[in-house]
Amino acid sequence: MTDDSAARSTRRAFIGGLAVTGTVGLAGCSGLFGGNTLPTPVRGDPDADVTVGVFKDYACGHCAAYTLEQLPALESEYIEPGVIRYEQYDLPIPLSQESWRAPNAARAVQDTVGLDAYWEFSHALFANQDRLGLGLYEELASEVGADPETVRSAAADRKYDPTVKESRQHGVDLGVDATPTIVVNGKTLKSYGFNTIVQAIEAER
């Protein structure tokens, strides 16, 4: 059993035992995007034939490893050249309260500043995973051009829970039971290793 498949087995019980509440109305969500929930963050070519989706929890160590060690090569070879459509989904297990507060902070950045800032903020959350908390969210918000207090408040009040829960429910509906989980054109991969992802992408091209 590989390290990441073993980790998936360890974390499977967390997700399997959680009930997911339905999406509720969002009061005061009036940033760049309208409506009750925000769109799924997308990179690469939105019209590419191959869609790669990742389900992650900001408090998950294996999600951080994937983001910091595997994703850069995926970015240079497939996302930036526009070979794939890359989607990122929130799937709190949760491992701590930051499993919910961190994605709320990231979604506040997405809503108020835009996707470029969201992706930068999201990467920084994983790079500083040992410091997850309201203070870090304020600090990183300032670095990406978002209002620190707005982001802090969104995280503390879990303002974007409807979006996070909708994202999470999508993963549950697909049978996702661990993080990180990679889905290529609707097919769930057994590993989040770079070679496994590449093989799945090439098989769909």
C-alpha positions as CSV (number, residue, x, y, z in Angstrom):
1,M,0.0,0.0,0.0
2,T,1.4,3.4,-1.0
3,D,1.7,6.2,1.6
4,D,-1.1,8.2,0.1
5,S,-3.5,5.2,-0.3
6,A,-2.8,4.3,3.4
7,A,-3.6,7.9,4.4
8,R,-6.8,7.7,2.4
9,S,-7.8,4.6,4.4
10,T,-7.0,6.4,7.7
11,R,-9.1,9.4,6.8
12,R,-12.0,7.5,5.2
13,A,-13.8,7.0,8.5
14,F,-14.0,10.7,9.1
15,I,-15.9,11.5,6.0
16,G,-18.0,8.4,6.1
17,G,-19.3,9.3,9.5
18,L,-20.3,12.9,8.8
19,A,-23.7,14.1,7.8
20,V,-23.7,17.0,5.4
21,T,-26.3,19.7,5.8
22,G,-27.9,21.2,2.7
23,T,-27.1,24.6,1.3
24,V,-28.8,27.4,3.1
25,G,-29.3,31.0,2.0
26,L,-26.3,33.3,2.3
27,A,-26.9,36.7,3.8
28,G,-24.6,39.5,2.8
29,C,-22.6,37.8,0.1
30,S,-22.3,40.7,-2.3
31,G,-18.9,40.6,-3.8
32,L,-17.7,39.9,-7.4
33,F,-20.1,37.0,-7.8
34,G,-23.9,37.2,-7.3
35,G,-26.2,34.5,-6.0
36,N,-26.2,32.3,-2.9
37,T,-23.0,30.4,-3.7
38,L,-19.7,31.1,-5.5
39,P,-18.6,29.2,-8.6
40,T,-16.0,26.5,-8.4
41,P,-12.5,28.0,-8.8
42,V,-11.1,27.0,-12.3
43,R,-7.7,27.3,-13.9
44,G,-6.3,26.3,-17.3
45,D,-8.6,26.1,-20.3
46,P,-12.3,26.2,-19.2
47,D,-13.2,24.4,-22.4
48,A,-10.5,21.7,-22.4
49,D,-11.5,18.2,-23.2
50,V,-10.0,16.9,-19.9
51,T,-11.2,18.2,-16.5
52,V,-9.2,17.5,-13.4
53,G,-10.8,18.2,-10.1
54,V,-9.2,18.1,-6.7
55,F,-11.1,17.7,-3.4
56,K,-9.1,19.0,-0.4
57,D,-9.1,20.1,3.2
58,Y,-6.8,22.9,4.1
59,A,-6.0,21.2,7.4
60,C,-5.0,17.9,5.7
61,G,-1.3,17.3,5.6
62,H,-1.5,15.1,2.5
63,C,-3.4,17.9,0.8
64,A,-0.5,20.3,1.6
65,A,2.0,17.7,0.2
66,Y,0.0,17.4,-3.0
67,T,-0.2,21.1,-3.4
68,L,3.4,21.9,-2.7
69,E,5.0,18.8,-4.3
70,Q,2.8,17.5,-7.1
71,L,0.8,20.5,-8.2
72,P,3.7,22.6,-9.5
73,A,4.6,20.1,-12.2
74,L,0.9,19.7,-13.1
75,E,0.7,23.5,-13.5
76,S,3.7,23.8,-15.8
77,E,2.9,20.8,-18.0
78,Y,-0.9,20.8,-18.1
79,I,-2.6,23.8,-16.5
80,E,-0.6,26.8,-17.8
81,P,-0.5,25.5,-21.4
82,G,-4.2,25.0,-21.3
83,V,-4.2,21.3,-21.8
84,I,-6.7,20.7,-18.9
85,R,-9.5,22.4,-17.0
86,Y,-8.4,22.4,-13.4
87,E,-11.1,22.7,-10.6
88,Q,-10.6,22.9,-6.9
89,Y,-13.2,21.8,-4.4
90,D,-13.6,22.2,-0.7
91,L,-14.2,19.0,1.2
92,P,-13.7,19.6,5.0
93,I,-13.3,16.2,6.8
94,P,-13.0,18.1,9.2
95,L,-9.7,17.7,11.0
96,S,-10.2,20.9,13.1
97,Q,-12.3,24.0,13.1
98,E,-9.8,25.4,10.5
99,S,-11.1,22.8,8.0
100,W,-14.1,25.0,7.8
101,R,-12.7,28.5,8.6
102,A,-9.8,28.3,6.1
103,P,-12.0,27.7,3.0
104,N,-14.3,30.4,4.2
105,A,-11.3,32.8,4.2
106,A,-10.3,31.6,0.8
107,R,-13.8,32.1,-0.6
108,A,-13.9,35.6,0.9
109,V,-10.8,36.4,-1.2
110,Q,-12.4,34.8,-4.3
111,D,-15.6,36.8,-3.8
112,T,-14.0,40.2,-3.0
113,V,-10.8,40.2,-5.1
114,G,-11.1,37.5,-7.7
115,L,-9.7,34.2,-8.8
116,D,-6.0,35.1,-9.2
117,A,-5.9,36.3,-5.6
118,Y,-7.9,33.2,-4.5
119,W,-5.3,30.8,-6.0
120,E,-2.4,32.7,-4.5
121,F,-4.2,32.7,-1.1
122,S,-5.1,29.1,-1.3
123,H,-1.5,28.0,-2.1
124,A,-0.3,30.2,0.8
125,L,-2.7,28.5,3.2
126,F,-1.1,25.1,2.4
127,A,2.4,26.5,2.6
128,N,1.6,27.9,6.1
129,Q,-0.6,25.0,7.2
130,D,1.0,24.9,10.7
131,R,-0.2,28.4,11.3
132,L,-3.8,28.1,10.2
133,G,-6.0,30.6,12.1
134,L,-7.6,34.0,12.0
135,G,-4.2,35.8,12.3
136,L,-2.8,34.0,9.3
137,Y,-5.9,34.7,7.2
138,E,-5.6,38.4,7.9
139,E,-1.9,38.4,7.1
140,L,-2.3,36.5,3.8
141,A,-5.3,38.6,2.8
142,S,-3.2,41.7,3.0
143,E,-0.5,40.0,0.8
144,V,-3.0,39.3,-2.0
145,G,-4.8,42.6,-1.9
146,A,-7.9,41.6,0.0
147,D,-9.2,43.4,3.1
148,P,-7.8,41.6,6.1
149,E,-10.8,42.3,8.4
150,T,-13.3,41.2,5.7
151,V,-11.4,37.9,5.3
152,R,-11.0,37.4,9.0
153,S,-14.7,38.0,9.7
154,A,-15.7,35.7,6.9
155,A,-13.6,32.9,8.4
156,A,-14.7,33.5,12.0
157,D,-18.4,33.7,11.1
158,R,-18.1,31.0,8.4
159,K,-20.0,33.4,6.0
160,Y,-19.3,31.2,3.0
161,D,-20.5,27.9,4.5
162,P,-23.2,27.5,1.9
163,T,-20.5,27.5,-0.8
164,V,-18.2,25.2,1.1
165,K,-21.1,22.8,1.9
166,E,-22.2,22.7,-1.7
167,S,-18.7,21.9,-2.8
168,R,-18.4,19.2,-0.1
169,Q,-21.7,17.7,-1.1
170,H,-20.6,17.4,-4.7
171,G,-17.6,15.3,-3.5
172,V,-19.8,13.2,-1.3
173,D,-22.2,12.6,-4.3
174,L,-19.2,11.4,-6.3
175,G,-18.2,9.0,-3.6
176,V,-15.2,10.9,-2.5
177,D,-14.2,9.6,0.9
178,A,-10.8,11.0,1.6
179,T,-8.6,14.1,0.9
180,P,-6.9,14.8,-1.4
181,T,-8.9,13.0,-4.0
182,I,-8.3,13.6,-7.7
183,V,-11.1,13.1,-10.3
184,V,-10.3,13.1,-14.0
185,N,-13.3,13.4,-16.3
186,G,-15.5,12.0,-13.6
187,K,-13.1,9.1,-12.8
188,T,-11.8,9.0,-9.2
189,L,-8.1,8.1,-9.0
190,K,-6.8,5.8,-6.3
191,S,-3.7,7.9,-5.8
192,Y,-2.8,11.6,-5.9
193,G,0.8,10.9,-7.2
194,F,1.9,12.9,-10.2
195,N,2.4,9.9,-12.4
196,T,-1.0,8.5,-11.6
197,I,-2.6,11.9,-12.5
198,V,-0.6,12.1,-15.8
199,Q,-1.6,8.7,-16.9
200,A,-5.3,9.5,-16.3
201,I,-5.0,12.8,-18.2
202,E,-3.2,11.2,-21.2
203,A,-5.8,8.4,-21.3
204,E,-8.5,11.0,-21.8
205,R,-6.8,13.1,-24.5
